[in-house]
């Protein structure tokens, strides 16, 4: 501190000397003098900052020393502390045995008794520092609250917001996605195809009369039928309330809310694609669509899944594009070993995307355990009317006067299996 102060004073004195010289010569500063004054003042300013910091440190040290005087027996053993307490005695004992009090008593009552007629007597103050030390020792060292030892601990605010997390979504990567600008989506599904083609003999008469040996040579007429399908666009939405102050004070909060709302909406969208029951505003999901093929359990999981491929080929007349399995079922398949303890698959060191019977495998927690799906996923179509959007408004109920807002996320879409028989739902558990 002394060295800093001395250097600080010298820098200011040197700068002042330059100024006084220019003033005495009745002129302004020369360029070199200006540069030198700037340098001196800059160094002085830097030293002053160090002095201010040092003074603040000294103030803190003084407070520590003051408090430390209250804890002279900190660190003593329990037995030693008990000895100190016994020696200290009660407040009354400390008062009557204090040296200043004894000297005062000898002056005003030499005989040991204060005269009855004595008036205006004031005893000297007696310090009970040890008692205060004990109280603070108990209160501070426990560290149970911000008012105790916790007051010396500074919280490290990391700005990390750890969310609970959600299941990975995979169905949206499988289905076909198209756009629509209407609230109703209409398509036509073939219900019967042309099956009348056959060989035709050459005609041998110009005018067919039905006589013996006459060949008319007519080509067969084919027939096919269709059915119109209309599926409505539905809204999937969710909102939460928030205060304007919270959104203003925590910059990350708004983006976290937006991401969480979007994730919830997309998760429900996948759930509707698979499990929607078609009631009310629900989609008619894959598991509740009429005409989807079924594959019962056959011998074991390997035979069952391979038979499902044949089922889709023969009855659905489709080439599969992917499996969709619950993670638990896929784990069961991957962990299967032969009689020598070797994994059927490549085991924990396998590389590349997962496959079963040469077809890709996708996983979803929205598929019930024990059930799987194999299909041509191009035949599952999601029509996007409005992608997920975020809207903020204070017009909900009394939110305006309460400085609150509603944060809303919603999307609008329609879904249908344009060819239900392009999918086979598989029973992956024996006896279920």
Beta strands, then each sheet from edge to edge (+ up, - down):
strand 1: 176-179
strand 2: 184-192
strand 3: 225-232
strand 4: 234-243
strand 5: 293-295
strand 6: 322-325
strand 7: 355-356
strand 8: 359-363
strand 9: 371-375
strand 10: 380-393
strand 11: 404-417
strand 12: 423-427
sheet 1: 1+ 10+ 11- 4+
sheet 2: 2+ 3-
sheet 3: 5+ 12+ 9- 6+ 8+ 7-
end
